[in-house]
Amino acid sequence: MRRGVRCVAVAFIWLTGLAIAQSVPTSLSSERKVTARVAPDYPELARRMHIRGVVKVEAVVRSNGSVKSARVLGGNPVLVDAALTAVGKWKFQPAQADTTEVVQVAFELE
């Protein structure tokens, strides 16, 4: 019984992740280099369900290199909050103006 519920939950999460990944278009990036990358905290639910994957995030980066805002472009819904929190703490190379960067945050089980 528990195994059946778990399979249904995993299938739902996987299908929801596919829907998000397919419905949001990607944008162009200026490819500023990341100077300080903060690793995401692996969500406990994802760890228990052995979920891994990549979350694609679009970050608006200020001229000083700090992240102004971030939004998810695709990835598993269980992982997106951790990815957004981590990317919000990243630092990029300074530039003359704000830019939009598309980055990927990988989640791998240890």
TORPALUM-297548 format. One record per atom (N, C-alpha, C): residue number from 1; atom name; x, y, z; residue in three letters. Coordinates in steps of 0.001 Angstrom, whole numbers, plus 524288, in hexadecimal, padded with zeros to 5 digits. Layout:
BEGIN
+------+------+-------+-------+-------+------+
! resi ! name !     x !     y !     z ! resn !
+------+------+-------+-------+-------+------+
!  NUM !   CA !     X !     Y !     Z !  ALA !
...
+------+------+-------+-------+-------+------+
END
This chain:
BEGIN
+------+------+-------+-------+-------+------+
! resi ! name !     x !     y !     z ! resn !
+------+------+-------+-------+-------+------+
!    1 !    N ! 80333 ! 7FB55 ! 80000 !  MET !
!    1 !   CA ! 80000 ! 80000 ! 80000 !  MET !
!    1 !    C ! 80361 ! 804ED ! 80000 !  MET !
!    2 !    N ! 8073A ! 80512 ! 8039E !  ARG !
!    2 !   CA ! 80AAB ! 809AD ! 803EA !  ARG !
!    2 !    C ! 80DDE ! 80A47 ! 7FEF8 !  ARG !
!    3 !    N ! 80F7E ! 805D8 ! 7FCBE !  ARG !
!    3 !   CA ! 8129F ! 80612 ! 7F7FE !  ARG !
!    3 !    C ! 80F6D ! 8085D ! 7F37E !  ARG !
!    4 !    N ! 80A79 ! 806F4 ! 7F320 !  GLY !
!    4 !   CA ! 8070D ! 808FE ! 7EF16 !  GLY !
!    4 !    C ! 80658 ! 80EE1 ! 7EF99 !  GLY !
!    5 !    N ! 805A7 ! 810B3 ! 7F466 !  VAL !
!    5 !   CA ! 80512 ! 81657 ! 7F55A !  VAL !
!    5 !    C ! 80A15 ! 81928 ! 7F3E6 !  VAL !
!    6 !    N ! 80E7A ! 816E6 ! 7F54A !  ARG !
!    6 !   CA ! 81381 ! 81949 ! 7F40B !  ARG !
!    6 !    C ! 8144B ! 819A7 ! 7EE21 !  ARG !
!    7 !    N ! 812DB ! 81584 ! 7EB4A !  CYS !
!    7 !   CA ! 81364 ! 8158D ! 7E598 !  CYS !
!    7 !    C ! 80FF5 ! 819BA ! 7E324 !  CYS !
!    8 !    N ! 80B36 ! 81A47 ! 7E521 !  VAL !
!    8 !   CA ! 807B2 ! 81E47 ! 7E31A !  VAL !
!    8 !    C ! 809EE ! 823B1 ! 7E434 !  VAL !
!    9 !    N ! 80C0A ! 8248E ! 7E8ED !  ALA !
!    9 !   CA ! 80E4B ! 82997 ! 7EA57 !  ALA !
!    9 !    C ! 812F6 ! 82AE6 ! 7E6E1 !  ALA !
!   10 !    N ! 81655 ! 82721 ! 7E601 !  VAL !
!   10 !   CA ! 81AEA ! 82802 ! 7E2B1 !  VAL !
!   10 !    C ! 81933 ! 82940 ! 7DD1A !  VAL !
!   11 !    N ! 8155F ! 8266E ! 7DB1F !  ALA !
!   11 !   CA ! 8137C ! 8276D ! 7D5CE !  ALA !
!   11 !    C ! 8111E ! 82CDC ! 7D55A !  ALA !
!   12 !    N ! 80E22 ! 82E72 ! 7D943 !  PHE !
!   12 !   CA ! 80BC6 ! 833AB ! 7D940 !  PHE !
!   12 !    C ! 80FF5 ! 837E1 ! 7D943 !  PHE !
!   13 !    N ! 813D2 ! 8375C ! 7DCA6 !  ILE !
!   13 !   CA ! 81808 ! 83B3B ! 7DCFD !  ILE !
!   13 !    C ! 81B12 ! 83B67 ! 7D7DD !  ILE !
!   14 !    N ! 81C2C ! 836F0 ! 7D5A3 !  TRP !
!   14 !   CA ! 81F16 ! 836BF ! 7D0B4 !  TRP !
!   14 !    C ! 81C05 ! 83962 ! 7CC5D !  TRP !
!   15 !    N ! 816FF ! 8382D ! 7CBEB !  LEU !
!   15 !   CA ! 813C1 ! 83A82 ! 7C7CF !  LEU !
!   15 !    C ! 81320 ! 84062 ! 7C899 !  LEU !
!   16 !    N ! 8129A ! 84211 ! 7CD7C !  THR !
!   16 !   CA ! 81238 ! 847AB ! 7CE96 !  THR !
!   16 !    C ! 81743 ! 84A66 ! 7CD00 !  THR !
!   17 !    N ! 81BA3 ! 847FE ! 7CE1E !  GLY !
!   17 !   CA ! 820B2 ! 84A38 ! 7CC8E !  GLY !
!   17 !    C ! 82125 ! 84ABA ! 7C6AF !  GLY !
!   18 !    N ! 81F48 ! 846D3 ! 7C3D0 !  LEU !
!   18 !   CA ! 81F63 ! 84728 ! 7BE22 !  LEU !
!   18 !    C ! 81BEE ! 84B91 ! 7BC27 !  LEU !
!   19 !    N ! 81779 ! 84C4A ! 7BE92 !  ALA !
!   19 !   CA ! 813EB ! 85070 ! 7BCE3 !  ALA !
!   19 !    C ! 81667 ! 855CB ! 7BDB5 !  ALA !
!   20 !    N ! 8190B ! 85687 ! 7C212 !  ILE !
!   20 !   CA ! 81BA5 ! 85B8B ! 7C314 !  ILE !
!   20 !    C ! 82007 ! 85C55 ! 7BF2B !  ILE !
!   21 !    N ! 82329 ! 85855 ! 7BE48 !  ALA !
!   21 !   CA ! 827A1 ! 858DA ! 7BAC5 !  ALA !
!   21 !    C ! 825E4 ! 85A11 ! 7B531 !  ALA !
!   22 !    N ! 82170 ! 85804 ! 7B38A !  GLN !
!   22 !   CA ! 81FBE ! 858C8 ! 7AE36 !  GLN !
!   22 !    C ! 81CA9 ! 85DCF ! 7AD6C !  GLN !
!   23 !    N ! 81A7B ! 86014 ! 7B197 !  SER !
!   23 !   CA ! 816FF ! 86486 ! 7B0EA !  SER !
!   23 !    C ! 819B1 ! 869CC ! 7B155 !  SER !
!   24 !    N ! 81E7C ! 869FA ! 7B344 !  VAL !
!   24 !   CA ! 8211D ! 86EFA ! 7B41D !  VAL !
!   24 !    C ! 8258A ! 86F9B ! 7B02E !  VAL !
!   25 !    N ! 8256F ! 873B0 ! 7ACF4 !  PRO !
!   25 !   CA ! 8299A ! 8746F ! 7A922 !  PRO !
!   25 !    C ! 82EA3 ! 87644 ! 7ABBC !  PRO !
!   26 !    N ! 832FE ! 87509 ! 7A954 !  THR !
!   26 !   CA ! 837F8 ! 876E5 ! 7AB56 !  THR !
!   26 !    C ! 8392D ! 87C37 ! 7A8EF !  THR !
!   27 !    N ! 83CB9 ! 87F10 ! 7AB71 !  SER !
!   27 !   CA ! 83E26 ! 8842E ! 7A95F !  SER !
!   27 !    C ! 843F8 ! 88455 ! 7A843 !  SER !
!   28 !    N ! 84598 ! 88855 ! 7A58E !  LEU !
!   28 !   CA ! 84B19 ! 888EC ! 7A444 !  LEU !
!   28 !    C ! 84E2D ! 88A6C ! 7A919 !  LEU !
!   29 !    N ! 8530A ! 8891C ! 7A937 !  SER !
!   29 !   CA ! 8565E ! 88A33 ! 7ADA6 !  SER !
!   29 !    C ! 85B55 ! 88CDB ! 7ABD1 !  SER !
!   30 !    N ! 85D56 ! 89072 ! 7AF06 !  SER !
!   30 !   CA ! 86244 ! 892F7 ! 7ADA9 !  SER !
!   30 !    C ! 866EA ! 88FC3 ! 7AF8C !  SER !
!   31 !    N ! 865E8 ! 88BC9 ! 7B2B6 !  GLU !
!   31 !   CA ! 869DA ! 8882B ! 7B4A6 !  GLU !
!   31 !    C ! 86E12 ! 88AB9 ! 7B7F6 !  GLU !
!   32 !    N ! 86C7E ! 88DE9 ! 7BBBC !  ARG !
!   32 !   CA ! 8702D ! 88FDF ! 7BF9E !  ARG !
!   32 !    C ! 871F1 ! 88B4A ! 7C2FC !  ARG !
!   33 !    N ! 876D6 ! 88B4E ! 7C478 !  LYS !
!   33 !   CA ! 878E8 ! 886FC ! 7C784 !  LYS !
!   33 !    C ! 87743 ! 8876B ! 7CD39 !  LYS !
!   34 !    N ! 87647 ! 882ED ! 7CF85 !  VAL !
!   34 !   CA ! 874FA ! 882A2 ! 7D50B !  VAL !
!   34 !    C ! 87A0F ! 882E5 ! 7D824 !  VAL !
!   35 !    N ! 87A5C ! 8868A ! 7DBDE !  THR !
!   35 !   CA ! 87F14 ! 886FF ! 7DF13 !  THR !
!   35 !    C ! 87E72 ! 88458 ! 7E45D !  THR !
!   36 !    N ! 8799F ! 883E1 ! 7E645 !  ALA !
!   36 !   CA ! 87897 ! 88130 ! 7EB3C !  ALA !
!   36 !    C ! 8738A ! 87E17 ! 7EAA0 !  ALA !
!   37 !    N ! 87406 ! 878FE ! 7EACE !  ARG !
!   37 !   CA ! 86F8C ! 87588 ! 7EA05 !  ARG !
!   37 !    C ! 86E33 ! 872F1 ! 7EF40 !  ARG !
!   38 !    N ! 8694E ! 87367 ! 7F0EF !  VAL !
!   38 !   CA ! 86776 ! 870EB ! 7F5B6 !  VAL !
!   38 !    C ! 864B1 ! 86BE1 ! 7F437 !  VAL !
!   39 !    N ! 86645 ! 86799 ! 7F6A2 !  ALA !
!   39 !   CA ! 863D5 ! 8628A ! 7F584 !  ALA !
!   39 !    C ! 85E63 ! 86267 ! 7F7F6 !  ALA !
!   40 !    N ! 85A97 ! 86020 ! 7F53B !  PRO !
!   40 !   CA ! 8554E ! 85FDB ! 7F76D !  PRO !
!   40 !    C ! 854F5 ! 85BCB ! 7FBBE !  PRO !
!   41 !    N ! 8515C ! 85CAD ! 7FF68 !  ASP !
!   41 !   CA ! 85027 ! 858B5 ! 80355 !  ASP !
!   41 !    C ! 84CA3 ! 854B1 ! 800B8 !  ASP !
!   42 !    N ! 84E16 ! 84FC6 ! 8012A !  TYR !
!   42 !   CA ! 84B05 ! 84BA0 ! 7FEAF !  TYR !
!   42 !    C ! 84601 ! 84AE5 ! 801E4 !  TYR !
!   43 !    N ! 84172 ! 84BA2 ! 7FF90 !  PRO !
!   43 !   CA ! 83C8F ! 84AFD ! 8027E !  PRO !
!   43 !    C ! 83C01 ! 84574 ! 8049A !  PRO !
!   44 !    N ! 83A2B ! 844FE ! 8096B !  GLU !
!   44 !   CA ! 839AA ! 83FE5 ! 80BEC !  GLU !
!   44 !    C ! 835F8 ! 83C51 ! 808E6 !  GLU !
!   45 !    N ! 831AE ! 83E71 ! 806E4 !  LEU !
!   45 !   CA ! 82E02 ! 83B44 ! 803D5 !  LEU !
!   45 !    C ! 830B4 ! 83907 ! 7FF01 !  LEU !
!   46 !    N ! 833BA ! 83C3F ! 7FC67 !  ALA !
!   46 !   CA ! 8368D ! 83A71 ! 7F7BE !  ALA !
!   46 !    C ! 83A80 ! 8363B ! 7F930 !  ALA !
!   47 !    N ! 83D10 ! 836D8 ! 7FD9D !  ARG !
!   47 !   CA ! 840E5 ! 832F2 ! 7FF5A !  ARG !
!   47 !    C ! 83E2D ! 82DBE ! 80086 !  ARG !
!   48 !    N ! 839BD ! 82E02 ! 80346 !  ARG !
!   48 !   CA ! 836F3 ! 82931 ! 804A1 !  ARG !
!   48 !    C ! 834CE ! 8266E ! 7FFCF !  ARG !
!   49 !    N ! 83332 ! 82980 ! 7FBE2 !  MET !
!   49 !   CA ! 830F8 ! 82738 ! 7F720 !  MET !
!   49 !    C ! 8351A ! 82645 ! 7F2F2 !  MET !
!   50 !    N ! 83A0F ! 82741 ! 7F441 !  HIS !
!   50 !   CA ! 83E6F ! 82679 ! 7F0A1 !  HIS !
!   50 !    C ! 83DB4 ! 82998 ! 7EB98 !  HIS !
!   51 !    N ! 83BE2 ! 82E72 ! 7EC2D !  ILE !
!   51 !   CA ! 83B1B ! 831E6 ! 7E7B1 !  ILE !
!   51 !    C ! 84025 ! 834DA ! 7E6A9 !  ILE !
!   52 !    N ! 841B0 ! 834ED ! 7E1D2 !  ARG !
!   52 !   CA ! 84638 ! 837FD ! 7E037 !  ARG !
!   52 !    C ! 844DC ! 83A9C ! 7DB18 !  ARG !
!   53 !    N ! 84808 ! 83E57 ! 7D988 !  GLY !
!   53 !   CA ! 846F4 ! 840EB ! 7D499 !  GLY !
!   53 !    C ! 8493D ! 8465B ! 7D469 !  GLY !
!   54 !    N ! 847A4 ! 84942 ! 7D070 !  VAL !
!   54 !   CA ! 849A2 ! 84E82 ! 7CF86 !  VAL !
!   54 !    C ! 8450E ! 8524B ! 7CF7D !  VAL !
!   55 !    N ! 845D6 ! 856C1 ! 7D202 !  VAL !
!   55 !   CA ! 841FB ! 85AEE ! 7D1E8 !  VAL !
!   55 !    C ! 8445C ! 85F6C ! 7CED5 !  VAL !
!   56 !    N ! 84182 ! 86140 ! 7CAE5 !  LYS !
!   56 !   CA ! 84353 ! 865A3 ! 7C7BA !  LYS !
!   56 !    C ! 840E6 ! 86A99 ! 7C9FE !  LYS !
!   57 !    N ! 8443A ! 86E80 ! 7CB0A !  VAL !
!   57 !   CA ! 8428D ! 87355 ! 7CD93 !  VAL !
!   57 !    C ! 84447 ! 87806 ! 7CA53 !  VAL !
!   58 !    N ! 840C1 ! 87BCF ! 7C9C1 !  GLU !
!   58 !   CA ! 84208 ! 880C5 ! 7C748 !  GLU !
!   58 !    C ! 842D6 ! 884BD ! 7CBA1 !  GLU !
!   59 !    N ! 84774 ! 8870A ! 7CBE7 !  ALA !
!   59 !   CA ! 848B7 ! 88ACF ! 7D000 !  ALA !
!   59 !    C ! 849B7 ! 89029 ! 7CD9C !  ALA !
!   60 !    N ! 84753 ! 89424 ! 7CFDE !  VAL !
!   60 !   CA ! 84884 ! 89989 ! 7CE6E !  VAL !
!   60 !    C ! 84CDF ! 89B45 ! 7D216 !  VAL !
!   61 !    N ! 85155 ! 89CB2 ! 7CFC4 !  VAL !
!   61 !   CA ! 85601 ! 89DEA ! 7D2D3 !  VAL !
!   61 !    C ! 85719 ! 8A3BF ! 7D27F !  VAL !
!   62 !    N ! 857C3 ! 8A62C ! 7D708 !  ARG !
!   62 !   CA ! 85902 ! 8ABBE ! 7D743 !  ARG !
!   62 !    C ! 85E79 ! 8ACB3 ! 7D521 !  ARG !
!   63 !    N ! 85F9F ! 8B197 ! 7D3FA !  SER !
!   63 !   CA ! 864C3 ! 8B2F0 ! 7D1D7 !  SER !
!   63 !    C ! 8692B ! 8B194 ! 7D5A5 !  SER !
!   64 !    N ! 8680F ! 8B1A2 ! 7DACA !  ASN !
!   64 !   CA ! 86C20 ! 8B057 ! 7DEA1 !  ASN !
!   64 !    C ! 86CFD ! 8AA74 ! 7DF38 !  ASN !
!   65 !    N ! 869C5 ! 8A73E ! 7DC9D !  GLY !
!   65 !   CA ! 86A81 ! 8A19A ! 7DCB6 !  GLY !
!   65 !    C ! 866CB ! 89EA7 ! 7E047 !  GLY !
!   66 !    N ! 863B7 ! 8A160 ! 7E36D !  SER !
!   66 !   CA ! 86005 ! 89EAE ! 7E6D9 !  SER !
!   66 !    C ! 85B0C ! 89D69 ! 7E3D5 !  SER !
!   67 !    N ! 85846 ! 8997A ! 7E59D !  VAL !
!   67 !   CA ! 85382 ! 897C5 ! 7E2FE !  VAL !
!   67 !    C ! 84EEE ! 89B1C ! 7E4E6 !  VAL !
!   68 !    N ! 84C50 ! 89D8D ! 7E137 !  LYS !
!   68 !   CA ! 847CB ! 8A0E8 ! 7E255 !  LYS !
!   68 !    C ! 842D6 ! 89DA1 ! 7E2E5 !  LYS !
!   69 !    N ! 8420A ! 899F8 ! 7DF4B !  SER !
!   69 !   CA ! 83D7D ! 89680 ! 7DF79 !  SER !
!   69 !    C ! 83EBC ! 8918E ! 7DC73 !  SER !
!   70 !    N ! 83BA7 ! 88D87 ! 7DD7F !  ALA !
!   70 !   CA ! 83C6A ! 8888B ! 7DACB !  ALA !
!   70 !    C ! 83728 ! 885F2 ! 7DA11 !  ALA !
!   71 !    N ! 836A6 ! 88323 ! 7D5B0 !  ARG !
!   71 !   CA ! 831E4 ! 8802C ! 7D4AE !  ARG !
!   71 !    C ! 8334C ! 87B06 ! 7D218 !  ARG !
!   72 !    N ! 8300C ! 8772A ! 7D2F5 !  VAL !
!   72 !   CA ! 83105 ! 871E9 ! 7D0EF !  VAL !
!   72 !    C ! 82F53 ! 87197 ! 7CB3F !  VAL !
!   73 !    N ! 832AF ! 86F56 ! 7C815 !  LEU !
!   73 !   CA ! 83169 ! 86E36 ! 7C29F !  LEU !
!   73 !    C ! 83004 ! 86886 ! 7C1D4 !  LEU !
!   74 !    N ! 831CB ! 86521 ! 7C54E !  GLY !
!   74 !   CA ! 8308B ! 85F9A ! 7C4DE !  GLY !
!   74 !    C ! 8333E ! 85C6D ! 7C901 !  GLY !
!   75 !    N ! 830F6 ! 85802 ! 7CA3D !  GLY !
!   75 !   CA ! 83346 ! 85486 ! 7CE0D !  GLY !
!   75 !    C ! 82F20 ! 85200 ! 7D16E !  GLY !
!   76 !    N ! 830C7 ! 84E6D ! 7D4A8 !  ASN !
!   76 !   CA ! 82D3C ! 84B9C ! 7D814 !  ASN !
!   76 !    C ! 82B28 ! 84F4B ! 7DC47 !  ASN !
!   77 !    N ! 825FF ! 84F80 ! 7DD14 !  PRO !
!   77 !   CA ! 823B9 ! 85308 ! 7E0F8 !  PRO !
!   77 !    C ! 825C4 ! 8523B ! 7E682 !  PRO !
!   78 !    N ! 82775 ! 84D88 ! 7E7C7 !  VAL !
!   78 !   CA ! 82983 ! 84C86 ! 7ECFD !  VAL !
!   78 !    C ! 82EC5 ! 84F48 ! 7EDC6 !  VAL !
!   79 !    N ! 8318E ! 8505D ! 7E986 !  LEU !
!   79 !   CA ! 836CA ! 852A3 ! 7E9DD !  LEU !
!   79 !    C ! 836F2 ! 85889 ! 7E8F0 !  LEU !
!   80 !    N ! 832C6 ! 85AD1 ! 7E6D2 !  VAL !
!   80 !   CA ! 83316 ! 8603F ! 7E508 !  VAL !
!   80 !    C ! 833EF ! 86433 ! 7E96B !  VAL !
!   81 !    N ! 83175 ! 8638B ! 7EDE2 !  ASP !
!   81 !   CA ! 8322F ! 8675E ! 7F21C !  ASP !
!   81 !    C ! 837DB ! 8678B ! 7F3F5 !  ASP !
!   82 !    N ! 83A41 ! 86300 ! 7F489 !  ALA !
!   82 !   CA ! 83FBA ! 862CD ! 7F633 !  ALA !
!   82 !    C ! 84346 ! 8654F ! 7F220 !  ALA !
!   83 !    N ! 84216 ! 86472 ! 7ED24 !  ALA !
!   83 !   CA ! 8453E ! 866C5 ! 7E8EF !  ALA !
!   83 !    C ! 844BB ! 86CB7 ! 7E8F1 !  ALA !
!   84 !    N ! 83FF3 ! 86EBD ! 7E97D !  LEU !
!   84 !   CA ! 83F28 ! 8746C ! 7E996 !  LEU !
!   84 !    C ! 841E2 ! 876F0 ! 7EE37 !  LEU !
!   85 !    N ! 8419A ! 8747E ! 7F2B7 !  THR !
!   85 !   CA ! 8443D ! 87690 ! 7F75E !  THR !
!   85 !    C ! 84A1F ! 876CB ! 7F68A !  THR !
!   86 !    N ! 84C51 ! 872A8 ! 7F455 !  ALA !
!   86 !   CA ! 85200 ! 8727F ! 7F375 !  ALA !
!   86 !    C ! 853AF ! 87695 ! 7EF77 !  ALA !
!   87 !    N ! 850FE ! 876DE ! 7EB0C !  VAL !
!   87 !   CA ! 8527B ! 87A95 ! 7E6EF !  VAL !
!   87 !    C ! 851FB ! 8802E ! 7E8E5 !  VAL !
!   88 !    N ! 84E3E ! 88132 ! 7EC3D !  GLY !
!   88 !   CA ! 84D9F ! 8866A ! 7EE7D !  GLY !
!   88 !    C ! 8525A ! 8883C ! 7F198 !  GLY !
!   89 !    N ! 8559B ! 88493 ! 7F352 !  LYS !
!   89 !   CA ! 85A4E ! 885D0 ! 7F655 !  LYS !
!   89 !    C ! 85F40 ! 885F4 ! 7F305 !  LYS !
!   90 !    N ! 85ED8 ! 8848E ! 7EE0E !  TRP !
!   90 !   CA ! 8636B ! 88483 ! 7EAA2 !  TRP !
!   90 !    C ! 86550 ! 88A0C ! 7E98A !  TRP !
!   91 !    N ! 86A49 ! 88A77 ! 7E819 !  LYS !
!   91 !   CA ! 86C9F ! 88F65 ! 7E661 !  LYS !
!   91 !    C ! 86EEF ! 88E95 ! 7E0F5 !  LYS !
!   92 !    N ! 86E33 ! 8927F ! 7DD9A !  PHE !
!   92 !   CA ! 8702B ! 8925F ! 7D847 !  PHE !
!   92 !    C ! 87432 ! 896AB ! 7D788 !  PHE !
!   93 !    N ! 87700 ! 89664 ! 7D331 !  GLN !
!   93 !   CA ! 87AB7 ! 89A8A ! 7D1E4 !  GLN !
!   93 !    C ! 877CB ! 89FB2 ! 7D148 !  GLN !
!   94 !    N ! 87A28 ! 8A3FF ! 7D305 !  PRO !
!   94 !   CA ! 877BC ! 8A922 ! 7D22A !  PRO !
!   94 !    C ! 8775B ! 8AA52 ! 7CC4F !  PRO !
!   95 !    N ! 8738E ! 8AD9E ! 7CAEB !  ALA !
!   95 !   CA ! 872CB ! 8AF3D ! 7C581 !  ALA !
!   95 !    C ! 870CA ! 8B4DB ! 7C585 !  ALA !
!   96 !    N ! 87035 ! 8B715 ! 7C0F4 !  GLN !
!   96 !   CA ! 86E70 ! 8BC7F ! 7C09C !  GLN !
!   96 !    C ! 86894 ! 8BD13 ! 7C16D !  GLN !
!   97 !    N ! 86596 ! 8B8E6 ! 7C0B7 !  ALA !
!   97 !   CA ! 85FE9 ! 8B933 ! 7C149 !  ALA !
!   97 !    C ! 85DD6 ! 8B405 ! 7C353 !  ALA !
!   98 !    N ! 858E9 ! 8B40B ! 7C4E6 !  ASP !
!   98 !   CA ! 85659 ! 8AF36 ! 7C67F !  ASP !
!   98 !    C ! 855EF ! 8AB93 ! 7C1C6 !  ASP !
!   99 !    N ! 8566D ! 8A687 ! 7C2C5 !  THR !
!   99 !   CA ! 855DE ! 8A2A4 ! 7BE9B !  THR !
!   99 !    C ! 85264 ! 89E37 ! 7C078 !  THR !
!  100 !    N ! 850B1 ! 89B1A ! 7BCCE !  THR !
!  100 !   CA ! 84DA2 ! 89673 ! 7BE03 !  THR !
!  100 !    C ! 850F0 ! 891B3 ! 7BCB3 !  THR !
!  101 !    N ! 85195 ! 88E5D ! 7C087 !  GLU !
!  101 !   CA ! 854D3 ! 889AD ! 7BFF0 !  GLU !
!  101 !    C ! 85176 ! 884D4 ! 7C09C !  GLU !
!  102 !    N ! 8526A ! 880ED ! 7BD7A !  VAL !
!  102 !   CA ! 84FD3 ! 87BE3 ! 7BE0C !  VAL !
!  102 !    C ! 853EA ! 87810 ! 7C01B !  VAL !
!  103 !    N ! 852C4 ! 875D8 ! 7C4B0 !  VAL !
!  103 !   CA ! 85665 ! 8723B ! 7C72E !  VAL !
!  103 !    C ! 8539B ! 86D1F ! 7C869 !  VAL !
!  104 !    N ! 856AB ! 86919 ! 7C955 !  GLN !
!  104 !   CA ! 85481 ! 86418 ! 7CAC0 !  GLN !
!  104 !    C ! 856BB ! 86274 ! 7D000 !  GLN !
!  105 !    N ! 85346 ! 8606E ! 7D354 !  VAL !
!  105 !   CA ! 854D1 ! 85E7D ! 7D879 !  VAL !
!  105 !    C ! 853E2 ! 858A0 ! 7D87D !  VAL !
!  106 !    N ! 8580A ! 8559F ! 7D941 !  ALA !
!  106 !   CA ! 857AA ! 84FED ! 7D91F !  ALA !
!  106 !    C ! 856FD ! 84DC2 ! 7DE9D !  ALA !
!  107 !    N ! 8537F ! 849F8 ! 7DF24 !  PHE !
!  107 !   CA ! 8529E ! 84739 ! 7E408 !  PHE !
!  107 !    C ! 853FD ! 8418C ! 7E319 !  PHE !
!  108 !    N ! 857FB ! 83FA5 ! 7E5D7 !  GLU !
!  108 !   CA ! 859AE ! 83A38 ! 7E56F !  GLU !
!  108 !    C ! 859BF ! 837D7 ! 7EADE !  GLU !
!  109 !    N ! 857EA ! 8330B ! 7EB4B !  LEU !
!  109 !   CA ! 85804 ! 8305B ! 7F052 !  LEU !
!  109 !    C ! 85D99 ! 82EF3 ! 7F1B1 !  LEU !
!  110 !    N ! 85ED8 ! 82F6E ! 7F695 !  GLU !
!  110 !   CA ! 86438 ! 82E51 ! 7F857 !  GLU !
!  110 !    C ! 864E4 ! 828AE ! 7F9A4 !  GLU !
+------+------+-------+-------+-------+------+
END
